[in-house]
Amino acid sequence: MVDTGSDLNQSVSEETLAERVLRLRREIEYHTHRYYVLDDPEISDSAFDSLMRELKDIEDAHPELRDLSSPTQRVGGEIGNQFEPVVHERRMYSLDNAMNFEELDAWMERTEAALGSFVPLVCELKIDGSSLALTYEQGKLVRAATRGDGTTGEDVTVNVRTVHDVPLRLMDKGYKGVREGIPSIELRGEIYMPKSSFDSLNKQAEALGTKTFANPRNAAAGSLRQKDPSVTAERDLSTFMYAIAREASIEASSQWELLSWLRECGCHVNPDVRLCTSASEVHEFCRECLEKRSDLPYEIDGVVVKVNSFALQEELGFTARAPRWAIAYKFPPEEKTTILRDITVQVGRTGACTPVAELDPVLVAGSTVSRATLHNEDEVQRKDVRIGDTVIIRKAGDVIPEVLRPILSLRPEHAQVWKMPATCPSCGSPLVREEGEAAYRCVSLDCPAQAQERLMHWASRGALDIEGMGEELIGKLIEADLLHDVADFYQLTFDQLEQLDMGRTNIKGESIVLGPVMAKKLIEAIEDSKKRTLSNVMFGLGIRHVGKTMAQTITRVYPSMHELRQAQVDDLANIEGVGVIIAQSIHDFLHNDTNLQVIKRLADVGLPMTQEVETPSVPQTLEGMTFVLTGTLVESGLTRDEAGEKLKAYGAKVSSSVSKKTSYVICGEAAGSKRTKAESLGVPILTERDFLELIETGLVPSSQDRMEDTGLFAGLNE
């Protein structure tokens, strides 16, 4: 350890200290790269820590020698421009998808026809994470940004600095490959969370009673948007870099050379890449990756195939939303088998009783699945699912677990046929099934399961979004007699939460309480929920038949709770998309004395009871049109709710069901029955590619444009 005190300063020049700092930084960067990127450390952790301590001591004693590229600056510092808009050096395009080898071959054939011969193709794993852009000036990291809409992302520099395999300074060997006169370069890649880290994060969340992440992709994206960079640092994120905004900025002339150059710069580059010279080699690589998908320490959902030559990439160019020189071959949804041990009944906030498959835990598409909805009794009978069956499960859209079917050849003799119970499993009241409905319901107002579900619904992301208020915690608050209705959230105190018994004990046999850290975060989250809108409140109240979209529709017409209460059933029913049943449900709810008392208490503590009437910021070019969204929007990464909001901005109506009145159905990946119904009714279908063009322009692509985009006119305009 170098003595940085006054005696040392008298005997060692500033220049020598500066040189020592540079040598220490280079040595630490070298060992960081070997540890986090190459997974091949040369020195012990204690030796590495010793080097870091020496560097930190010198920089603390001589702040003038410290800069943001120093390894000591990975965590800490000011928030700065965190989450501010960042315009990318060049647009970050999405990729077209090939859902099978036939579509992949069609792309390769189009590429060959356009270029005159089969050209070398680079195959890379498609990492299931979040896109990231890193800007380096003179080799030093100055900015990190999310993809955003492809043109503008969010500044996440402070958080990305905490990710150990992101070079704060590009290695000299690689940086020599930057052309003279180029002041800055923007590198691109994917930030992800390893499977093991994802599992640990969710286990920790479950223990604390906070929200768990659906999959590693969401976990990575959420970790990037933490207000506190130290939280991001704890999340064990990693990166794979694979692109540069402007290829002309470096000496490399191909994708293969670019990957090699990125490695020389110290970036983490995925080792599973291959340069292919035939379609059969591409097929072979895809098959190999699919086979080893489950054994990889991170999630992948396909293979990206790119024309290797940068010159040929430029010749092929881009469509309105994607490069012609690359395509993503998407793996089929992952399916697993497991044993169905039981079918239980879950009571929702409206009393609806849903059969749930209780499964032997199994890893599917990045997370452990132990429960899956069976929707209703009719669905159980249609699929002939029985207790004891070996069943095939998958995640719809790689998110929602579903039981596909039983394997009848493996059905045991003791397999039990399941029927909906006659009484509510929570309160014992009789279950009823109204004519025309698939669901059985508990109609008891005193049903405790409905109370808990209503409270969970109020705190959920689509409603008031009280972060950290999960199922376990709400259950404990009910047990402690602190929560009865949604207004009770706003009466909770720090002391009550801090001392809340979590029903577990430590190794000493002492009761575990929630503690001050979580209590503080929850109080802040509860207070923050008061900033939501009237439509959030309407949705959060759990009025039957009033979903998020319906709440937004109603509050646009009646932008205050007072006006809404004055509205008659006929007035509400005349709102487009509402109808008599929904109108009656809203009217009855808002004229119930108990409900009104809760609403008054919410108003008294500052929940919004009015909403500003928004003036459209863009031309209402889609007014009068009705859209239905189905499937998963893979390329944009938008949820269907988010996609619906973008359509509504242009004046469109978004519906959950397809009818003859539907103008267009937008089909993402794994679109199911809604697409089938649209085809049977002759309703026009838009691809996600069409949707992205639509929200960019506000205009529905013409039928010819859509045909061209789907390849029916491929080659004619090349």
Residue, then its C-alpha position, 0 to 999 in steps of 0.5 A: m500500500v502506498d502511503t499517501g500522507s504528507d511524508l510521501n508527498q514530500s518525497v514523491s512528485e505529483e507526476t509520479l503519483a499521477e503515473r502510479v494512479l494510471r498504472l493502478r487503473r490499468e491493472i485493475e481494469y485488466h483484472t476486472h476484465r479477466y474476472y467479469v468478462l473472461d471468467d478467468p481471474e489471475i489474482s485472488d479477491s484479496a489481492f484485487d481489493s488491495l489494489m483498489r484500496e491503494l487507488k482509492d487512498i491516493e484519489d481521496a488524498h488527491p481529488e485532482l487525480r480522480d475522474l469518472s473513468s476510474p474504477t473507484q467511481r463505479v458506484g456513487g456520485e450524483i444522480g445527474n441526468q438520470f432518466e433524461p432523454v437521450v437522442h441516439e447517434r443513429r436510430m436503433y432499429s428493430l429486427d424482423n422475425a422469422m418464426n420458423f426455418e421456412e421464413l428464415d430461408a425465405w429471408m436468405e433467398r431474398t438476400e441472395a437474390a438482391l446481392g446476386s449470390f449467397v454471402p457470409l452470414v454471422c449468427e449470434l444468440k438473441i439475448d433476452g434482455s434490454s437494449l443498451a447504447l454506450t457512448y465513449e469520448q476519447g475512449k472514456l464512458v460518458r453516457a449510457a442510454t436505453r433504446g426507448d423508441g429507437t430514436t430517443g432513449e433514457d439516460v441511465t449512465v449512473n446505474v450502468r457505471t455499476v455494471h462490472d463488465v461495462p468498460l469505463r475506459l476502452m482498452d488501448k489495444g482496441y481503441k487504436g482501431v477507432r479512425e482518426g478524427i472520430p471524437s466519440i463512438e456509440l456502442r450497442g448491445e444487450i444488458y441482462m440478468p443471469k438466471s441465478s441472479f434472477d432467482s435470488l432476486n425473486k426469492q429475496a422479494e418473496a421473503l420481504g413481501t414485495k413484487t417479484f419480476a415476471n422474467p429476467r428481461n423485466a428484472a434487467a429493465g427494472s434494475l436499470r431504472q432504479k433511482d438509487p444506483s447502489v440498488t442497481a449495483e446489487r442486481d448482478l447485471s451483465t452485458f453482451m455488446y455486438a454493434i456500433a452506431r456508425e461502422a465507418s468510425i472504426e477500421a473493421s469492415s465486417q460484423w465478424e471483425l467488429l466482434s473481434w474489435l469489441r473484445e479487444c476494447g474490453c467489452h463482453v462479447n458472447p462467445d457463441v457466434r458463428l460465421c456461416t457460408s451456407a443455409s445449412e450451417v445457419h440451420e445447424f447453428c440455430r438447432e444447436c442453440l435451441e438444444k442448449r438453451s436451457d443450459l445457458p446461464y442467461e435467457i435467449d429467445g432466438v438467433v440473430v442472423k446478419v450479413n457479415s459485410f458492412a458494405l453489403q449491409e449498406e447496399l441492402g439498407f433498411t425498411a421503415r422499421a428494420p434492416r434488410w440485412a438482418i433477421a431474428y430467428k425466434f425459437p418456438p415457445e418453450e414447453k415443459t412437462t410436470i405433474l398436476r398435483d391438485i386443482t384449487v380455487q382462487v377467489g377474485r376481487t369480484g367473487a369470480c372463482t378460478p380453478v388453478a393448477e397446482l404443479d410440481p415446480v418446473l423451470v419454463a422460459g426463465s422462471t420457476v412455474s408452480r401454478a397455472t390458471l385453468h380459467n374456468e370449469d368448462e376449460v378444465q373439462r374441454k382439456d380433460v385435465r385431471i388431478g395426477d396427470t402429467v401435463i404439458i405447460r408453457k408460457a403464453g407470450d413467454v409470460i403467463p403460465e398455461v396448461l396446454r394438455p395432459i399426456l393421456s398415455l401417462r395418466p395414472e389409474h387414480a387420476q381424479v376428475w375435477k368439479m367446481p365445489a358448491t361453496c366458496p373455499s374462503c367463506g363457505s357461501p354457496l357459489v352461483r353461476e349466472e346464465g351466459e357466464a362461464a365463471y362461478r361466483c361467491v356473492s357474499l359481501d363478507c368474503p375475506a378472499q375478496a377483501q384481500e384481492r380488492l386490496m391487492h388490486w388497488a396496490s397493483r401496477g395498473a391501478l395505484d401502483i404501491e410498490g412493495m405492497g405485495e400479497e404476503l404483506i397485505g395478508k399480514l396487514i389484514e391479520a394484524d387488523l390494520l387493513h380492511d378497505v383501500a382507504d386504510f392504506y393511507q392510515l398506515t404509519f411508519d411505526q405500524l409497518e416497522q413493527l409488523d410481524m412477518g410470521r417468521t423467526n430468525i435462527k435465535g427464535e426471535s420474531i422477524v418484523l418488517g423493519p425500518v428500511m421497508a417501512k420507509k419505502l412503503i410509506e413513500a410508495i403510499e404517498d406517491s400513489k396519491k399522484r395517480t389519476l382519477s382513472n387509476v382510482m376508478f380502476g383501483l376501486g374494483i368495480r365489476h366490468v370496469g377494467k383499466t381501459m374502461a376506466q379511462t373511457i369513462t373519466r374522459v367523459y366524466p372527469s370528476m367523481h362528482e359528475l360521475r355520481q350524478a350520471q344516470v344509467d342511461d347517460l353512462a350506457n350512451i358512452e361508446g363501448v359501455g352499454v347497460i350492464i357496465a353502466q348499471s354496475i358503475h351506478d350501483f357501486l357509486h350509490n352504495d353507502t359503504n362504497l361512498q364512505v370509502i371514496k370520501r375517505l380517499a378524497d380526504v387524504g388527497l387521492p385525485m377525484t378530478q382529472e384534467v381534460e386532455t387536449p390531443s397532442v397529435p391529429q386524431t387520424l384514427e378517430g372512429m376506428t376500433f382496434v383489438l390487440t392480441g399476442t405479444l409485441v416482441e419487437s417494440g417490447l410494449t405491453r398491450d396496455e402501452a400499445g393501446e395508449k399509443l393508438k388512443a393518442y391518435g383518437a382510436k378506440v381499443s377493444s378487448s374483443v373482436s366483432k364485425k365493428t372492429s376496424y383492425v386486429i393487431c397480431g403480435e407473436a402467438a396470436g390465438s383465437k382473436r386472430t382466428k375470429a378476425e379471419s372468419l369475420g373478414v376483419p383486416i389484420l395488421t402485423e407488429r410491423d404495421f403497428l410500428e409504422l402506424i404509431e409513427t405516422g398516425l396512418v394505417p399502412s395501405s394494403q399494398d404496403r402491408m403485402e410488401d412488408t410481408g414479403l409478397f412483393a419482395g425483390l420488386n423494389e430492390 
